[in-house]
């Protein structure tokens, strides 16, 4: 297996220096989140289950429901409106560790997940996607998923609560700007891919060496909860 060496990582003289840099990036995202209170222009989705390949996002009143279901190595993502379900995308997970993960939207040809979610930087779990000519950035702080536009304006985030004997932070609800209604399908597909990558690298959108290093650094970082 080819080992990936991040060009940016070569600029750091120690793991400690890299950890400080990552912590600073996370603090900046947390501060941005605290500066932008979620108001009435945000839609509130409740999240059920804690496995990203078996999640249900439900808008208040069941008016809009996004659901993921997995059979074997294929995850299907559907949208349900007024009782009518529509298939949005399928994610084909590799059966081999480090293999390619493919994603297919509707009747379009399957593409590599990295083509849908190219990285913003060489280091860190931050990726971007484009819908109708508009760029969106998705990233993780130490305790939540954050969605912004290319100007760093907050467009959405999830909220996580401790779960299980290890008190792992698990997605509980998702707030997203109503202005993204036309792009909502792609927002949720990106969220599923990012959450899978964050947990175990399954979506293969992170270099494997950095993913392992990130897990080590995350265990030593304090968790900050926004009020």
NUKOLDREN-858984 format. One line per 8 residues: their letters; for each residue y, x, z of N, C-alpha, C, CB. Coordinates in steps of 0.2 Angstrom, whole numbers. Last residue first. Glycine has a CB too. Layout:
N
A = Y:X:Z:Y:X:Z:Y:X:Z:Y:X:Z; ... $
//
This chain:
227
XXXXXXXX = 134:-112:121:135:-118:125:137:-124:120:141:-117:130; 121:-102:115:127:-104:114:128:-111:118:129:-106:107; 112:-89:123:112:-96:121:119:-98:120:108:-100:126; 104:-74:119:111:-77:121:111:-84:119:117:-73:118; 93:-63:125:94:-69:121:100:-72:124:87:-74:122; 92:-45:123:94:-51:127:95:-57:123:100:-50:132; 79:-35:116:86:-38:116:87:-44:120:88:-39:108; 66:-31:115:71:-27:120:78:-30:120:71:-20:118 $
XXXXXXXX = 61:-38:105:58:-39:112:62:-36:117:51:-36:112; 67:-34:94:69:-40:96:66:-41:103:66:-46:92; 61:-21:91:68:-22:93:70:-28:97:73:-20:88; 49:-26:86:49:-21:92:56:-22:95:48:-14:90; 52:-33:75:49:-36:80:49:-32:87:42:-38:78; 58:-23:67:62:-28:70:59:-32:75:64:-33:64; 47:-15:64:52:-12:68:56:-18:71:56:-7:64; 41:-25:55:37:-22:61:42:-19:66:32:-17:59 $
XXXXXXXX = 50:-26:45:48:-32:49:45:-30:55:44:-36:45; 51:-13:40:57:-15:44:55:-21:48:63:-17:39; 38:-12:33:40:-8:39:46:-10:43:42:-1:36; 39:-24:24:35:-24:29:36:-19:35:28:-22:27; 54:-31:19:50:-25:19:46:-25:25:55:-19:18; 54:-49:17:56:-43:21:52:-37:19:56:-45:29; 47:-59:11:54:-58:9:58:-52:13:58:-64:10; 35:-64:14:35:-58:11:42:-57:8:30:-57:5 $
XXXXXXXX = 31:-75:22:34:-76:16:36:-70:11:41:-80:17; 25:-69:33:21:-72:28:24:-74:22:18:-79:31; 31:-63:44:32:-59:37:28:-63:32:29:-52:38; 31:-70:55:25:-66:54:26:-62:47:19:-70:54; 44:-76:58:38:-76:63:33:-71:61:35:-83:63; 52:-74:47:54:-72:54:48:-72:59:59:-77:57; 45:-80:37:46:-73:37:48:-70:44:52:-71:32; 46:-94:41:39:-90:40:40:-83:40:36:-93:34 $
XXXXXXXX = 60:-95:40:56:-96:47:49:-93:47:56:-103:49; 62:-94:27:65:-89:31:61:-89:38:72:-91:32; 55:-105:21:53:-98:19:56:-93:24:56:-96:12; 62:-115:27:55:-115:28:53:-107:27:51:-119:24; 75:-114:22:74:-113:29:66:-112:31:76:-120:33; 73:-116:9:75:-109:11:74:-108:18:83:-108:10; 70:-129:9:65:-125:6:67:-118:9:65:-125:-1; 82:-134:14:76:-135:18:71:-130:16:74:-142:18 $
XXXXXXXX = 91:-131:4:93:-129:11:86:-129:15:98:-133:14; 86:-138:-7:86:-131:-7:87:-128:0:91:-128:-12; 90:-151:-3:83:-150:-4:82:-142:-4:81:-152:-11; 104:-151:-2:100:-152:4:93:-149:3:100:-159:7; 114:-151:-11:110:-145:-11:105:-145:-5:115:-139:-10; 121:-163:-9:118:-162:-15:113:-156:-15:123:-161:-21; 125:-161:4:120:-166:3:117:-165:-4:124:-173:3; 134:-153:10:129:-150:7:124:-155:4:125:-144:11 $
XXXXXXXX = 143:-160:17:146:-157:11:140:-154:7:151:-152:12; 138:-161:30:137:-167:25:139:-165:18:141:-173:27; 130:-147:37:136:-150:34:135:-156:29:141:-145:31; 117:-149:49:120:-146:42:125:-150:40:114:-146:37; 107:-145:62:113:-147:60:116:-144:54:119:-146:66; 91:-148:69:95:-144:63:101:-148:62:90:-143:57; 81:-145:83:85:-149:79:89:-145:74:90:-154:83; 71:-136:87:71:-142:90:75:-147:86:73:-142:97 $
XXXXXXXX = 61:-121:85:66:-126:82:65:-133:85:65:-126:74; 58:-112:100:55:-116:94:60:-120:92:49:-119:97; 56:-97:108:61:-102:106:58:-105:100:67:-98:105; 42:-96:120:45:-94:113:50:-99:111:39:-94:108; 36:-96:132:43:-99:132:46:-96:125:47:-96:138; 23:-94:134:27:-88:133:35:-90:132:25:-84:127; 18:-107:135:18:-102:141:22:-96:140:10:-100:143; 29:-118:126:23:-115:128:23:-110:134:20:-111:122 $
XXXXXXXX = 46:-115:122:40:-119:121:34:-114:123:40:-121:113; 64:-117:123:58:-113:125:52:-118:124:58:-111:132; 72:-122:108:71:-123:115:64:-119:117:70:-131:117; 86:-121:96:79:-119:99:78:-120:106:77:-112:96; 94:-127:83:94:-126:90:87:-126:92:98:-132:94; 101:-121:67:96:-125:71:97:-123:78:89:-123:69; 115:-124:56:112:-120:61:106:-124:64:116:-117:66; 128:-124:44:122:-127:47:119:-122:52:117:-129:42 $
XXXXXXXX = 140:-118:39:138:-124:36:132:-127:39:136:-123:29; 153:-108:43:147:-111:45:146:-117:42:148:-112:53; 159:-96:31:161:-102:34:154:-106:37:165:-107:30; 158:-85:24:156:-84:31:158:-91:34:160:-78:34; 160:-86:10:166:-84:14:165:-84:21:171:-89:12; 148:-90:6:149:-83:4:156:-81:8:150:-82:-3; 142:-100:20:144:-99:13:146:-92:12:149:-104:10; 128:-101:31:135:-100:29:136:-100:22:138:-94:33 $
XXXXXXXX = 117:-104:44:118:-105:36:126:-105:35:115:-112:34; 106:-98:55:113:-99:54:113:-99:46:117:-94:57; 94:-100:68:95:-99:61:102:-101:60:90:-103:57; 93:-91:84:94:-97:80:95:-95:73:100:-101:82; 93:-80:93:91:-86:95:91:-92:91:94:-88:102; 99:-69:87:93:-68:92:90:-75:94:95:-64:98; 102:-76:71:104:-72:77:98:-71:81:110:-76:81; 97:-75:54:95:-76:61:99:-72:66:88:-75:62 $
XXXXXXXX = 103:-83:39:102:-77:43:99:-79:50:108:-72:43; 109:-86:22:105:-88:28:103:-82:32:99:-93:26; 122:-91:12:119:-85:15:115:-88:21:124:-80:18; 125:-97:-5:124:-98:2:120:-92:6:120:-105:3; 135:-100:-19:131:-95:-15:131:-97:-7:134:-88:-16; 135:-111:-32:138:-110:-26:133:-105:-22:139:-116:-22; 129:-115:-44:134:-110:-44:137:-108:-38:140:-112:-49; 119:-124:-40:125:-126:-44:131:-121:-44:127:-133:-41 $
XXXXXXXX = 115:-113:-27:114:-120:-30:120:-122:-33:112:-125:-24; 107:-98:-22:112:-101:-26:110:-108:-28:114:-97:-32; 104:-88:-7:102:-92:-13:108:-96:-16:96:-97:-11; 100:-74:3:105:-79:0:102:-83:-6:111:-75:-3; 97:-67:19:95:-68:12:100:-73:9:88:-70:11; 92:-57:32:98:-61:29:97:-61:22:105:-58:31; 86:-48:43:83:-54:40:89:-59:38:79:-58:45; 89:-30:39:90:-37:43:87:-43:39:97:-37:44 $
XXXXXXXX = 95:-20:26:92:-21:33:93:-28:35:95:-15:37; 101:-22:14:94:-18:14:91:-19:21:95:-11:12; 107:-38:12:108:-31:14:101:-28:14:111:-31:21; 103:-50:6:110:-49:6:111:-41:7:114:-53:11; 89:-53:-5:92:-50:2:99:-49:1:89:-44:4; 85:-68:-13:86:-61:-13:90:-59:-7:90:-59:-19; 76:-81:-15:80:-78:-9:81:-71:-9:76:-81:-2; 71:-82:-27:74:-88:-24:79:-85:-19:70:-93:-22 $
XXXXXXXX = 64:-70:-28:69:-72:-34:73:-78:-31:65:-73:-40; 56:-69:-18:62:-65:-17:67:-66:-23:59:-58:-18; 46:-78:-21:50:-80:-17:57:-76:-16:47:-81:-10; 43:-78:-39:42:-75:-33:47:-77:-28:43:-67:-34; 40:-94:-47:43:-88:-46:42:-85:-40:51:-89:-47; 32:-106:-58:33:-103:-51:36:-96:-52:25:-102:-48; 42:-117:-69:37:-111:-68:38:-108:-61:38:-106:-73; 45:-134:-64:47:-127:-66:42:-122:-65:54:-125:-63 $
XXXXXXXX = 43:-146:-59:39:-144:-64:41:-138:-67:40:-150:-70; 48:-142:-42:46:-147:-47:42:-145:-52:53:-150:-50; 47:-125:-40:51:-131:-39:50:-136:-44:59:-129:-39; 37:-114:-32:38:-118:-38:42:-124:-36:31:-120:-41; 34:-97:-27:37:-104:-25:38:-107:-32:44:-103:-21; 23:-85:-20:26:-88:-25:29:-95:-23:21:-89:-31; 21:-69:-13:22:-76:-11:26:-80:-17:25:-78:-4; 11:-55:-15:17:-59:-17:16:-66:-15:18:-59:-25 $
XXXXXXXX = 4:-46:0:4:-49:-7:10:-53:-9:-2:-53:-9; 3:-43:13:8:-39:9:8:-41:1:6:-32:9; -13:-48:14:-7:-46:17:-3:-41:13:-10:-42:24; -19:-61:2:-19:-54:4:-13:-52:8:-20:-49:-2; -16:-73:-2:-22:-72:3:-23:-65:5:-28:-74:-1; 1:-79:-2:-4:-74:-4:-10:-74:1:-1:-67:-5; 5:-96:-4:5:-90:0:0:-85:-2:4:-92:8; 16:-105:-13:9:-102:-13:9:-95:-10:7:-101:-21 $
XXXXXXXX = 24:-119:-10:24:-112:-9:17:-110:-9:28:-111:-2; 32:-131:-20:26:-129:-17:27:-121:-16:20:-131:-22; 45:-145:-19:42:-138:-20:36:-137:-17:48:-133:-17; 46:-159:-19:51:-154:-20:49:-148:-22:56:-154:-14; 40:-175:-22:38:-168:-21:44:-164:-23:32:-167:-25; 46:-189:-13:47:-185:-19:45:-178:-18:54:-186:-22; 43:-206:-7:42:-199:-6:43:-195:-13:36:-197:-3; 51:-219:0:49:-216:-7:49:-209:-6:53:-219:-13 $
XXXXXXXX = 58:-225:11:51:-226:10:47:-222:4:49:-233:10; 71:-220:10:69:-227:9:62:-228:8:74:-230:4; 65:-204:5:71:-208:6:69:-216:5:76:-206:1; 58:-189:8:57:-196:9:63:-200:10:51:-198:14; 52:-174:1:58:-178:3:56:-185:3:64:-176:-1; 41:-161:4:42:-167:1:49:-170:4:37:-172:2; 32:-146:0:38:-149:4:40:-155:0:43:-143:4; 16:-139:4:20:-143:0:26:-146:4:15:-149:-3 $
XXXXXXXX = 8:-123:3:12:-128:7:16:-132:2:17:-124:12; -8:-116:1:-2:-120:-2:1:-124:3:-5:-124:-8; -19:-111:6:-14:-107:5:-8:-110:2:-16:-100:2; -25:-125:14:-27:-119:12:-21:-114:12:-30:-119:5; -11:-135:15:-18:-136:14:-21:-129:11:-20:-142:9; 3:-141:24:-1:-135:21:-9:-137:21:0:-129:25; 18:-149:23:11:-149:24:7:-144:21:8:-157:23; 34:-154:28:30:-149:25:23:-150:27:33:-142:27 $
XXXXXXXX = 47:-165:24:41:-164:27:37:-158:24:37:-170:28; 62:-174:28:59:-169:24:53:-167:28:64:-163:24; 70:-190:27:65:-186:30:62:-180:25:59:-190:32; 82:-201:30:80:-196:26:75:-191:30:86:-192:24; 82:-212:39:85:-213:32:83:-207:27:93:-213:32; 78:-212:52:73:-211:47:76:-212:40:67:-216:48; 88:-212:62:87:-218:58:81:-218:53:93:-221:56; 93:-196:58:94:-201:63:93:-208:59:100:-201:66 $
XXXXXXXX = 81:-187:49:88:-189:50:88:-195:54:92:-190:43; 69:-175:52:70:-182:52:78:-184:54:66:-186:57; 57:-164:47:64:-165:48:67:-172:47:69:-160:44; 42:-157:51:45:-164:49:53:-164:51:42:-170:52; 30:-145:47:36:-147:50:39:-154:47:42:-142:50; 20:-134:45:19:-141:46:25:-144:50:12:-142:50; 24:-121:43:21:-124:37:18:-131:39:15:-120:36; 30:-118:55:35:-119:49:31:-122:43:38:-113:48 $
XXXXXXXX = 25:-126:70:23:-122:64:27:-123:58:15:-124:63; 30:-136:79:32:-129:79:30:-124:74:32:-126:86; 35:-153:78:30:-148:77:34:-141:78:26:-148:71; 51:-159:72:44:-160:75:39:-155:73:41:-167:74; 68:-160:73:62:-156:70:56:-158:75:64:-149:70; 81:-171:68:77:-169:73:71:-165:70:74:-175:77; 97:-167:61:90:-168:59:86:-166:66:88:-165:53; 113:-173:58:108:-171:64:101:-173:62:111:-174:70 $
XXXXXXXX = 126:-167:48:121:-172:49:116:-169:54:117:-173:42; 144:-166:51:137:-163:51:132:-168:52:137:-157:56; 156:-171:54:154:-170:47:148:-166:46:160:-166:44; 158:-172:67:156:-178:64:154:-177:57:161:-183:65; 154:-154:71:158:-160:72:155:-166:68:165:-160:70; 151:-139:80:148:-144:75:151:-151:76:140:-145:76; 163:-127:81:159:-132:84:157:-137:79:164:-136:89; 165:-111:78:164:-117:73:160:-122:77:161:-115:66 $
XXXXXXXX = 164:-101:87:170:-103:85:170:-109:80:173:-97:80; 150:-99:88:154:-102:94:161:-104:92:154:-97:100; 147:-93:76:144:-99:78:148:-103:83:137:-99:80; 154:-81:78:156:-86:72:153:-93:74:153:-83:66; 147:-76:88:154:-77:89:156:-82:84:158:-71:89; 134:-74:82:135:-78:87:142:-80:89:132:-75:94; 138:-64:72:136:-71:70:136:-76:76:128:-70:67; 141:-53:81:146:-56:76:144:-63:74:147:-51:70 $
XXXXXXXX = 129:-51:87:134:-54:91:140:-57:86:137:-48:95; 121:-46:76:119:-53:79:125:-56:83:113:-52:83; 128:-34:74:128:-39:68:126:-46:71:123:-37:63; 125:-28:86:132:-29:84:132:-35:79:136:-23:82; 111:-26:84:114:-31:90:121:-32:88:113:-27:97; 111:-17:74:108:-24:73:111:-29:78:100:-24:73; 117:-6:80:120:-9:74:117:-16:73:118:-5:68; 108:-4:90:115:-5:92:118:-9:86:119:1:94 $
XXXXXXXX = 96:0:83:96:-6:87:103:-8:89:92:-5:93; 101:12:77:99:6:73:99:-1:77:92:7:69; 102:19:88:108:18:84:107:12:80:109:24:80; 88:19:92:93:17:96:99:15:93:95:22:102; 82:26:82:80:19:82:86:16:87:73:18:85; 94:37:74:89:36:79:88:28:79:91:38:86; 103:39:64:100:45:66:94:44:72:105:50:69; 105:30:48:104:30:56:100:36:58:101:23:58 $
XXXXXXXX = 103:31:35:110:33:38:110:33:45:115:28:35; 91:26:31:92:34:32:99:36:35:91:36:25; 93:13:31:90:15:37:91:23:37:83:13:37; 98:11:18:103:10:23:100:13:30:105:3:25; 86:12:10:91:17:10:96:17:15:95:16:3; 70:9:18:77:6:17:82:12:16:79:1:22; 55:11:11:60:15:15:67:12:13:60:23:14; 39:5:10:46:4:8:51:7:13:48:-4:8 $
XXX = 24:11:4:28:10:10:36:10:8:27:16:15; 11:3:-4:17:7:-5:21:5:1:21:5:-11; -6:4:0:0:0:0:6:4:0:0:-5:6 $
//
